[in-house]
Amino acid sequence: MGRGGGMGNPVNVGIAVQADWENREFISNISLNVRRLFDFLLRFEATTKSKLASLNEKLDILERKLEVLEVQVGSATTNPSVFN
């Protein structure tokens, strides 16, 4: 004789509920870690862009100084009296 319309063995239901909670907790932890990773990547991108922009400005300044020095050296080689 079988039972009709019952929820099943209470032990099996308890195990299923426990497994469901563990799965939900695992998914919650994964979601939290993905969010943390995403936040880190956003901060990293912003910081990297800022540092690269700063380095680019410094490089532009150095390139302009180098161009000036190249012109001065070129002038000096064609007109040595500049240094006298």
URFENPE-V336562 format. One record per residue. N is the residue number from 1. RES is the residue in three letters. PSI is psi as a letter, one per 20 degrees, with the letter a starting at -180 (* if undefined). D_CENTER is the distance of its C-alpha to the mean C-alpha in Angstrom with 2 decimals. Layout:
# URFENPE-V336562
N_RES_PSI_D_CENTER, N_RES_PSI_D_CENTER
This chain:
# URFENPE-V336562
1_MET_p_62.64, 2_GLY_q_59.09, 3_ARG_p_57.62, 4_GLY_p_56.85, 5_GLY_j_53.92, 6_GLY_r_52.63, 7_MET_i_49.00, 8_GLY_a_49.53, 9_ASN_p_49.55, 10_PRO_h_48.02, 11_VAL_g_46.46, 12_ASN_h_44.68, 13_VAL_g_43.48, 14_GLY_g_42.21, 15_ILE_g_40.36, 16_ALA_g_38.82, 17_VAL_g_37.76, 18_GLN_g_36.27, 19_ALA_h_34.35, 20_ASP_g_33.12, 21_TRP_g_31.87, 22_GLU_g_30.12, 23_ASN_g_28.43, 24_ARG_g_27.37, 25_GLU_g_26.02, 26_PHE_g_24.07, 27_ILE_g_22.62, 28_SER_g_21.83, 29_ASN_g_20.00, 30_ILE_g_17.97, 31_SER_g_17.18, 32_LEU_g_16.23, 33_ASN_h_13.88, 34_VAL_g_12.22, 35_ARG_g_11.98, 36_ARG_g_10.58, 37_LEU_g_7.80, 38_PHE_g_7.24, 39_ASP_g_7.71, 40_PHE_g_5.40, 41_LEU_h_2.34, 42_LEU_g_5.19, 43_ARG_g_6.16, 44_PHE_g_4.02, 45_GLU_g_5.02, 46_ALA_g_8.22, 47_THR_g_8.92, 48_THR_g_8.58, 49_LYS_g_10.72, 50_SER_g_13.05, 51_LYS_g_13.61, 52_LEU_h_14.22, 53_ALA_g_16.58, 54_SER_g_18.37, 55_LEU_h_18.83, 56_ASN_g_20.07, 57_GLU_g_22.60, 58_LYS_g_23.80, 59_LEU_g_24.22, 60_ASP_g_26.20, 61_ILE_g_28.43, 62_LEU_h_29.07, 63_GLU_g_29.93, 64_ARG_g_32.39, 65_LYS_h_33.95, 66_LEU_g_34.34, 67_GLU_g_36.05, 68_VAL_g_38.42, 69_LEU_h_39.24, 70_GLU_g_39.91, 71_VAL_g_42.30, 72_GLN_g_44.00, 73_VAL_g_44.47, 74_GLY_g_45.79, 75_SER_h_48.19, 76_ALA_h_49.32, 77_THR_h_50.16, 78_THR_i_52.14, 79_ASN_n_53.75, 80_PRO_i_54.14, 81_SER_i_56.25, 82_VAL_h_53.11, 83_PHE_i_52.74, 84_ASN_*_56.41
